[in-house]
Amino acid sequence: MRRLVFIVGLLLAAGLHGAEAPVPLWCGGAVPRAAELERPAGMEFHVIKRNEPEKDGYNWLHGVALCWHKGRLYASYGTNRGKENTPTEEMHVRSSGDGGKTWSPVQVVAAGGDGCGISHGAFASHGGELWCFSGTFSNKCTFVHTRVFVLDEANGKWVARGAVAGSGFWPMQAPQRLPDGNWIMGGLRVSSGWNLPGGARPAAAISHGDDFARWDVSVVDEGDVANIWGEATVDTWGPCVTLTMRPGWKADPSVAYVATSGDGGRSWTPLRPTNLPLATSKPFTGMLSTGQRYVISQTTADGGTRRFPLTIAVSRPGEWAYSRVYLIRHAVFPEGPGASHPRAALAYPYAVEHEGKLYVGYSNSNGGGNFRNSAELAVIPVASLR
């Protein structure tokens, strides 16, 4: 805990005084190159949904989210017969009773139309119900907000419960409980469309206690950071919340950015660059049952902005900074069941721990471009992340 207090103090000082030195988010010596990475022992790989427009007509897929609920693993994703971020976007779900080896038929949670797209988001098993949070938008990603759908387990259908967070918020990870009794989700705020001034900013949404139907949006101050893209993830440790955000498309260097909060996400230190390499893709952070923080993205010394290989960096138990990086998979992966291609984009990870294993969902473009992705799953024994 003393180390945590020290690091949080360091971040606060950097934010308040405009320190130029990167925040020490990595403390493991030289960051390894991609060829030097080791894969955790005992991993499994499965395919959630293949890209097969010749069969189902869907060209675009992105944003896998995962949740365990009453003994089943659920996976959702955004998909579209047309182009990304257009009003024909839909949210689909599949579930598995054997840890991802086999999957139920595809189920449409909600379909876009009438100028409104329903896309990928986040999951939560809460109050005995399965909640599905969707990033929802109009036209060219204007009027962004979060809608929620709840599974009616009596008939297997998804019931719309309406908009639960406005102010442009698009959720990127499952709610996490805070010490004050509220819950927090990381994501981004789109105020006026992707490519307009103030378009995509790092943000979080905070619940009103256990009420998942009302969320307040908190936007992070970018400080003097210019080249960013707002997709963010949060993780909690005691009274501290850390928000980690990806760099912008032409970032140099391509590193993670962080901000911290000591009041449950209501206010944040200004965003600061770190010494942790990170791809230009939404990252995902969390806390393992071992007390290790982790971040899933592309963290290598020679990766730059590319979206491969997919990696997981972990801390030592009880420490804040990451100190070891493991390989999840390379772009070329002939031994696996998923797509393999030298230019594969392994992106937008999402993870959930269950019974000693970390389940990692991600998109795989197979080098095809235009996010013609498959949805895939890696299963990592937590004991192997030492």
N, C-alpha and C positions, 0 to 999 in steps of 0.2 A: 504493500500500500504506500510506503514511503516513496518508492520509485514512481508510482503513479502520480502522487502529489507533485513530485519534482517535475515530471514531464508536462503535466497540465500547467504548472507555473511557467515553464519554459514557453509553452505555446501562447499563454496569455501575454507574456512579455514580448514575444515576437509580434503578436497582433497589435499590441498597444503602441509599441515603439518603432514599428516598421523595420524590424531587423532584416538584413539582406541574406543572412545565412539560411540555407534550407533547414526546415524542421527535421530533426533526426528520427524519422519514422523507421529507418533501417539501422541495425546495430550489429550485423553479422559479418563484418569485414567486407572483402570484395564481393559484390553481387556476382553470382555465377553466370556464365554464358549459357545459351540454350543447350549446347552439346554437352555441358557438364552436369546437367540436372539428372537426378535420380527419381524414379517413380516409386511411390509408397508400395510396400508389399501388400499383396492380396486384393488388388483392385479388380473391379468388374466394370464392364461397359455394356450399355443397352441403347436401343433406339426407341424414342418415344413416338415420333411421327416422321416418316420419310417425306422428302420433297418429291411429289409425284403428280404434277399438274395434269399429266396425260390421263390420270385416273379420276382425280377429284376436282380439277379445274382451279386449284389454289396455287398461285405463283409465289406469293410472299408469305414468310413466316418469321416470327421473331419474339423474343421476350419470354422464354420459358420461366414459369414459376412453379414451385413445389410445395406440397403440404401433406403431412400424415394426419389422417382423420379416421378414428375408429378402426384402426388396423389396416387401412388402405392408403396407398400413396397416390395422390392426385397431382396431375400436371396440367397447367394451362398455358396458353400462348396466344399471341395475336396472329391473325392470318388474313389474307386478302386475295381475291381473284384478280384484283387490279394492282395498282402501285401502292407502296407504303404511304401511310398517313393520308389516305383518301377515304371518303365517306362510306366505302363498301367494306371497311375493316370489320372483322368479327373476332370474338373471343371464343376459343374452343377448349375443351377439357377432355382428358382421358384419365382413367384410374387403373391401378394395378394392385392385385392381391398377393403378388409374389416378389415384391421389392423391385419392380421395374423390368422383370424378365419378359412378361407379357402384359398387354394393355387392352382395356375395353374398347369398344367402338368409339369413334369420335362423337362427341356431343357438343352442340352449339349452345354456349351459355347465353350469348346475345349477339345479334347481327346488326350491323350498321344499316343505314338507309335514311332517306329524307334529309340528306346533308349532314348526318351525324355518324361518326365512326366509333365503334366500340373496340378497344384494343387491349394489349397485354397489360398486366399489372401485378397484383400480389394476392396471397392467400392467407387465411388464418382459420385455425380451428379454435373457436371461442364460444363459451357458453353452451357447449354441446352441439353447436351448429358449424357448418363449413361456410365461411365467408370468402367471396371472390371480389377483389377490388379491381376496377378497370379504369385505365386511362381513357378518357372519352373526349372527343373533340368535334368541332364543326369545320367543314371546308378545309382550308390549308392550315390545320392545327391552330385555329383560333377558338376562343371560348373553351379552353381546356378545363376539365374538372374530373373528379373521381366519382364514379358510380359504384354501387355495391349490389351484388347478387348473392342470394343465400340458397343453398341446396335444400329442397324439400325431400327429405329422405323417404317419405311415404310413397311418393310417386316418381322420384328420381329427376324431377324437373327443377330448373333454377328460377327463383322468384326475384324479380327486380324490387329493390328497396329504395331506389332513387339516388340522387346526388348526395354525397356525404362530405365532400370537401370541394370548395370552389377555389377562387384566386389563382387559377391556372395550374393546380397541383396534379401531377402525374406520379402515382406510387411506383416504387422500384423494389420494395422488399416488404416482408411480413412485419406486422406490428410487433414491437418489443416492449415489455413492461418496464416502466420507470419506478424508481424508489418512491415517488410521490403518489403512486397509484394510477397515473395516466399511462398511455401507451404512445409510442412514437414510430413513425414510418419515414424512411429516407426516400427521396425522389427528386423531382425538379419542378420548377414553376415556369410555365410558358405563358407569358403575359400577352403577347400580341402576334404569335406565329413564330416558327423556328428562326427565320432568317431576318427578322426585324430587330431594331435596337431593343435591348433588354429581353431578347427572345427566350433563352434557356438558362435559368439561374438555379444554383443549388438550393434545395429547400427541404424542409421536413414538415410532417403533419402530426399534431398532438391531439389525442383524444380527450374527451371529457370523462375521465375515469374509465369505467368499463362500458361506456356507451359508445359503440362502434358506428353509430349513425351520425355523429357530430365530430368534426375534426377542424382544428385551427391550423392555419398554414404559417410557417415561420421561414423567412427567406434569409439566406446568409449574405453578409456583406463581402463582396469580392475584393475589397481593398484596392490595391494597385495591380491585381492580377488581370491581364487583358485577354490572353488566349485560353479560354476555358469553354467547356460544354457542360451544362448543369447537372448531368445525371450523377446522383450522389447516393451513398449508402451510409447508414449510421450503425454504431454498436455502442453498447452501454457497459459501464464498469463502475459500480458504486454510484457516486453522485455525478460522475463525468460522462458526457456523451461525446463521442468523436464522430464527426462527419468526414468521410473520405470521398473525393470527387475525381473524376477522370480529367485529363488534359484536353485541350482543343485539338482539332484535326491537324494543324501544322505546328504543334508544340515542339519546342526545342530548348531545353531537353524535355523528353516525354516522361513526366513524373506525376505522382499523385499529389493532390492538394488536400489540405485538412483545415478544419475549424473545430473548435471545441465549445461545449456549453456546460455550465455548472448549474443551470436552472431548468433542467428538463427540456432543453431545446427551445425555450422562449427567446433567448438571445444567444449570440454566438460571437466568438472572437473573429476578426477578419480572416478570410481565407489566406493560407500561406502555402508556398511550394515546399515539398519535402525532398529528401534524398532517395526516395523509393521509386525505381523505374516502374512505369505503368503504361499500358497501351491506351489508345484512344477508343476505349470501349467502356461501357458501364461496369464498374467494379462491384464486388459483393464482399462485405465484411461480416464477421460474427465472432462469437465466443464459444469455443468448444467446452465440453463438459470437463476437460482436463485443466481448465483455466488458461488456455492458450487463445490469444486473438489470432484471427486469420483473415487474409484478403485473397480473393480469387480474381485473377486477371491474367496479364502477361507481364511477369516481372523477371527480366533477364538483363544482363549487361549489354547485350547486342541486339535487343528487340526493337528499339525505337518505337514507332507508332504502329507497327504491324500487330495483327490480332492472332498471332501464334508464336510459340506454343501456348497452350492453356496451362497456367501454373497456380499453385497455392503457396503463399508465404505464411509462415506461422511464427509466433513469438514463443519464448520460453514460458512455462506456466507462471502466472502472476506478474508478467512483464508487459509493458505497453508497446515497445518497439518490436518489429519483426526481425528475426535473426536467421531463418533458414527458408529456402525455397525448394519446393518439390515440383516435379513434372506431373501434370495430369495426362496430357497427351500432346503429341506433335501433330502438325498439319498432315503429314504423310503417316498413315496409320494402317498399313495393310493387315495387321493382325487383329484389328478391331472390327466390330459389326457396323460401325458408323462410316460416314463418307470419308474418303482419303484423297487429298489433293495438295500439291506443293504450295498453292496459294489459298488454302482453306482459311476462312475467318472463323475462329473459335471465340464466340463473343457473348456478351450479355449473360454472364453466369448468375446462378441463383442456387442457394444451398439450404439444406435442412438436416439436422442431426437426428438420428433415430436408432436406439438400441445398439450403440457402439459404432455406428457407421455414419459417414457424412455423404449425403446424396446431393450431387452437383448436376444441375441441369444447365444446358447451354445450347446456343445456336451454332450450326455448322454450315457454312455456305458452299462447301465443296468446290470453291474456286469459281463458282458460276456468276458471282456478282449480283447486284440488285436484290440482295438479301433473299435469294431463293434458297432458303435454309431448310435443313432438317432439324428436328428437335432431338437432342441426345442426352444421355445420362451416364455419369461416372459415379461409381460407388467406392468410397475410400474408407477402410478401417481406421477409426480414430486413433487406435493404439499405434499405428504405423507413422503417425505424424509427430515424431519425437525430436 
